[in-house]
């Protein structure tokens, strides 16, 4: 069987339906570090947002009252819209920010770079500022990032994180962020809101005795190029978007395989390939259905996921890439169907794999 590609048409071709009655007013807010000479706009499904027509996109203006620095580190400008009148039955819709170069309108920077944002009156980033007028405020300036690290500790010791952005302490050892231990998953975790406009940043995990750092990871700094490059998952109860960053203490990386492939019961999906984590082409690894995610089609769905220790080159017989395939398993019959050749290829650490994988 051939599984569908993860490359789809531009997400704006898949607007969500609008569901409930009554019009509303919405004020949008975002931070953007776009270069000089760009202007910020908003476009989306409702006619008030241009129905995805950039020529009718809503302009945003820089907010002069927004802070411009934190811990002596510059903060990108905050842009806000005037209240947008969404007419007709409205409960949820999709939208996106776009920075357009003034002297070259064909040059654009989309936020997010993949997928669309979703307005929903039940989401926590949507606040009703005035119960009389029905004005809603949408704060897209922050994004929840879940840092997760598997590490061994001794009694009295904990794991923390320190990084280059203000929210991670700006490399000030006195401001390391302490993670909490999850006995369910046997890992240290922290959910830290970062500015959605955060560009490239670096960080390391540390051991703490109280609030004092005792050890840094013995490795190069972990690096993320942009939060926009990471596919978010959505809290099924609140609809709030999160980004997961999983890690192992030290030099080994965590690799997560994701594929959207709906299956009826009793079928499940497995992965098999080179290296111990994928069964050395003999024992397939079971995948699980994860939390709802924004797919590349901009629809929401649950992907089959497998998280594992990323193999090193020596683990795959010296090959320059990890090779693998997916299997569809009938649990009742105990039979599996392999996807067709050729094998999929995944990069190895130091050969294209980043900490964001």
N, C-alpha and C positions, 0 to 999 in steps of 0.2 A: 504494500500500500504506500502511496506517496502522500506524505503529510504536507499541508499547505505552507507556503512561504510566509515569513513574517514581514514581508515588504508589501505595503498596501498603498492605495491612492492617498492623496492628502486628506487628513482627518476632517477638514472642513466640509467634505462631501457627505458626512454622516451626522447631521445635526440631531439632537435628541428631541422627542416630541414635547410639546408644551401641554400641561395637563389640567391645571385647575382654573377656576374662574376669577376674574377681577384683575385690573391693572395695578402695577406697583411702580415706585420710583427707586432707583438703585444708584448709589455712589460707589465708584470703584477706586481702589488705591493700590499702587505697586511701586516698588523701587527698581530702578534700572541704572546700570553703569554704562549705558551706550556711549560711544564716542561723541565728541562735539560735532554738531551739524546734523544730528538726528532728532526727530520729533516723535513723541509717544502717542500711539493711537490704540483704540479698542475696537474689535470687530467680533461679530458673533451671529448666532442664529436668528434672534428676533429682528424685526424690521428696524427697530430703533438702534440696533447695532450694525446695521448695514446688510443683514442677511448674507454675511460673508463676502460682501462686495467692498473691497478696499477703498474704492472711490467714495464710499459713504461711511467710512470708519469714523468713530467718535474721537476727537482729539482730547488729550489729557494735558494738564498744565502742571508745572513743577510747583510743589507746595513750599512756600517760603518759610513756613513755621516748622518744618520737619528738621530734626537734628542732622548735622552734617559730619559728626565725628563721635566715636565712642572709644575710650581708652587711647586717645590720640591717633586713632586709625580712622581714615575717612570713611564715611557712609555714603553710598550712592544716593542721588536725589530721589525724593518721593514724588510720584506723579499722581494726581487725583483728577477725576472727571467731575463735571457738573452732574447733578442728579439726572439720570437718564429715565425717561418715561417709557416703561415697557407696557404697551397697550395690549389688552385682550387677555385670554386665559393664560396665566403664568404661574408655574410652580418651580420649574427647573429649565435650564437651557445651557448651551455650551458657548464659550467665548474664548478669546485669545488676545494677548497684547502684541503689538508689532511696532518696532522702532523703524522709521522710514527716513532715509537720507535725503536731506532737503534738495541737494543739487543732482540727485540721481535716484528718483523714486523707485527704480527697479532693485535698488540695494536695500534689503530689509533684514532685521534681526527679530526673530519670533520668540516669544516667551509664553509658555514653554516651547522648547525647540521641537519636542515630540508630543503629540497628543494635544487635547484641548483642556481647558479648565471648565468646571461645571458650577453653575450657580444653582443652589438648592436652598430653599428657605429653612430647611432643617439642619444645614451644616453649621458647624461652630464658627467658621470664619465669616459667617453672614450674621450681622446683628441688626435688629430693628431699633433704630435710633429714636424714633418718635412714634408712639402708638397711635397718635391722632392722624398724622399725615401718611403713615405707612411707608416711610423712607427706610430703605435697607442700606447698610454699609457693608461693602465687601473688602476685607483686608487680605490682599495677596502679597503682602510684604514679607511674610514669614513662611517657612516650611519646616515641618517636623522631621527631624532626622533621628533614626533609632540606631545608635552605636551598640554593637554587640561583640563581645570578646570572650573567647574560651581561654581560660588561663588557670593554672594551679597556684594556690595561695596557701600561706601558713596562717595559724591562728593570730588574729590581730592585724592581719594584712588585708588590704583591699586593692581593687583596680581602679585607676583613674585615667583621664584623658587630658592631654594638653596639646594645643595647636596654635596655628598662626592667626586665626580670626578671633575677635573679641569674645564671642560666645564660648570659645574653647580656651580662654585664658591669655591669648596673644603671647604665648611662650613665657608668661610670668609664672614661675614655679609656685608662687603662693596662691595661684588662682586655678590650679588643676581641678577638673570637674570629677567628682567621685561617682562611680557607677554602682548600681545596686545588683546584688547577686540573685539570680533566679534559680531556685532549687528545682523547678520543673524542667528547665532546659540546661541546667548546669553551666550557666554562662553569666557574665557580667553585662548589664545593659543600662542604657540611659537614653531617654527621649529628650533631645535638645533642639529647641526651635532655632533655626538659622535663617538669616535673611534670604529670601528667594533669589535675590540678585547676587548672592555670594558667588564669586568666580572661583578660580583655582585656589585651593588651600591645602595645607599640610598638617599632619598631626601624628602623635605617637601615644601609645598606651604606656602607663606608668604603674608601679606599685606604690601604695601609700601606707604609711604607719600613722594613723590619725589623719591629719591634713598635710603631712610632710612627705614629699617624694623621696623614696629610697632607691628606686631603680627605674631606668628607662629601658624600653625595648632595645635590644642590641641589633639594630637594623637601620636602613635608611628610613627617612620620614615617609609615612604613608601619604599619598597624594590623591586628590580628587580634582579633576579638571573643571567640572561644573555640575551643580545639582540638576541642571536641565538634562544632563546626559543619563540620569538614573531614572528608571521607570518606577513610579510610585505605586504603592498598594493603598487601599482605602479601608478605613475602619468600618466594618459592616453596620455598626450601631450609630456612629456619628457622621459618617461620610467624609471625615477629615483625611487628607492625603498624608502618607508617611513615606519616607525613603529609608530602606534598610542598608546598613553597612556592617557586614559580618567579617570577623577576623579571628585568627589564632595568634596567640602571643608569639612574638618572635618573627622568624623569617618565612614561615609557611603561610600560604594564602588560602582563603576560602573561595570556592567556586560554586556558583548556583546556576543550575540549568533550569530554564523556563520554556514552556511551550503551551500555547493555547490549542487544545484539541478536545472538544467535548466528546464524551463517551457515555453510552447508556450502561446501566448496571447489567451484568456483573463485571464489566471491563474496567481495567485500570491500566496505567501507563508505567513502563519501566525504561531504564536506560542501561545499555551495556556497551563496553568498550575496553580500551587498553588501560592498564593500571589497576591496582587493587581496589580502589573505590568503585570502579565500574565492573568489577568481577573478572578482569582479564579475559574478556570475551567468553566467559563460561557461566558466571552467576550474575544475572541482571539485578540492578539495584532498583527497589521500589520507589516510585515517586508519590507525592501527596498533593492534594488540591490545596492551594494556598488561599490567602485572603483575596477579595475582589481587587482587581487592578484596572487601571486605565490602559486598554490595549492600543496597539498602533493604529487600529481603525477608529480610535477614540470612543468605542463602546466600552462597557465595563464587563469584565468576565473573570473567572477563576482559572488560573494557569496550573498545570502540573509542574511541581517544583522538586528539585533534588539539590540539597546542599551537601558539599563534601570538601575534604581537604584537596586543594588543587594539586595534581600530580606534578612531580619534577620530571626533567628529561630522563633521568635514570629509571623512573618508574614505568616509562613507556618504551623501554628498549632502546633509548637513545634517539628516538624520533624527534622531529622538530615541531610536532603538534600532537595533541591528544585526539585520537579518532574514536568515534562512538556512533551509535544509532539508537533509535527508540523502538520499543516493542509494545504492542497492544496485547495485554494478557486477559484471557477469559478465566476468571478465578474458579468458576464452577467446573469447567472442562479441563483446566490445567493446561491449556494450549495457548501459544503465543504466535502473533503475526509480526514479522519484522518489516520495518519500512524498507523501501527499495534502496539499492546501492545508487550512488557511491556513499561511503561513510561520511558523516559530518566531521568537521575538523575544528578543534578548539585550541586557542593559543596557550602556551605554557608560561609560567612566571619568568619574567625577563625577556619574553619573546612576544610581547603585545598584550599580556594580561595585566590589568590594573587592579588596585584595591577595590575599585567599584564593581568588579565582576561579581 
